[in-house]
């Protein structure tokens, strides 16, 4: 899943990319050996650019909505900061 997101990101198809990255949230929630591959900080680094923040906000909101309570205080801080920019 992540590689599809990376492909779309490299083609500057950001809406498609974030859609795929959102699907990786479940992989992160499941943990196991692939947990690092699906770590949210990977997505944060890609979308920290100000012009891409709406996509980052979408991802962070989905992370916060996950029933597994995946978001931590850092995720919440990043979300609030993104709202303010």
Helices and strands as residue ranges (DSSP letters): H 2-10, H 14-30, G 32-34, H 40-47, G 50-52, H 53-65, H 73-84
